[in-house]
Amino acid sequence: VQAVPPDVKGEEGKEEVEDMDGDDNAPTVAAFAILFILSFLYSTFVTVVKVQQ
């Protein structure tokens, strides 16, 4: 009985990963990319402002 739950979780985990690789993961990746770009632009902006000052 103890050996069954890990196997079931493993199978469900693989299925969830496969689903996330599809349409479900696209918004997450897009949001992460947008946040990364915004943070990069913000850090660049702060650096430029400091240099000008």
MIMITOR-287539 format. One record per residue (C-alpha): residue number from 0; x, y, z; residue in three letters. Coordinates in steps of 0.1 Angstrom, whole numbers. Example, Ala and Ser with C-alpha at 12.3 -4.5 7.8 and 13.67 -1.06 7.14 Angstrom:
2
[0,[123,-45,78],'Ala']
[1,[137,-11,71],'Ser']
% end
This chain:
53
[0,[0,0,0],'Val']
[1,[29,24,8],'Gln']
[2,[45,17,-26],'Ala']
[3,[14,25,-46],'Val']
[4,[9,62,-38],'Pro']
[5,[44,72,-50],'Pro']
[6,[38,54,-83],'Asp']
[7,[4,70,-87],'Val']
[8,[19,105,-79],'Lys']
[9,[47,98,-103],'Gly']
[10,[23,89,-131],'Glu']
[11,[1,120,-123],'Glu']
[12,[32,141,-122],'Gly']
[13,[43,130,-156],'Lys']
[14,[8,136,-170],'Glu']
[15,[7,171,-154],'Glu']
[16,[42,179,-168],'Val']
[17,[30,168,-203],'Glu']
[18,[-1,190,-199],'Asp']
[19,[20,219,-187],'Met']
[20,[42,216,-218],'Asp']
[21,[11,222,-238],'Gly']
[22,[-13,252,-236],'Asp']
[23,[-14,254,-198],'Asp']
[24,[23,263,-196],'Asn']
[25,[23,289,-223],'Ala']
[26,[7,317,-202],'Pro']
[27,[31,310,-174],'Thr']
[28,[62,311,-196],'Val']
[29,[49,343,-213],'Ala']
[30,[42,360,-179],'Ala']
[31,[77,349,-167],'Phe']
[32,[93,362,-198],'Ala']
[33,[74,395,-195],'Ile']
[34,[84,399,-159],'Leu']
[35,[121,391,-168],'Phe']
[36,[121,417,-196],'Ile']
[37,[104,443,-174],'Leu']
[38,[129,437,-146],'Ser']
[39,[158,439,-171],'Phe']
[40,[145,472,-186],'Leu']
[41,[139,486,-151],'Tyr']
[42,[174,478,-139],'Ser']
[43,[188,493,-171],'Thr']
[44,[167,524,-166],'Phe']
[45,[179,528,-130],'Val']
[46,[215,524,-142],'Thr']
[47,[211,551,-168],'Val']
[48,[195,574,-143],'Val']
[49,[224,569,-119],'Lys']
[50,[249,575,-146],'Val']
[51,[232,608,-156],'Gln']
[52,[230,620,-120],'Gln']
% end
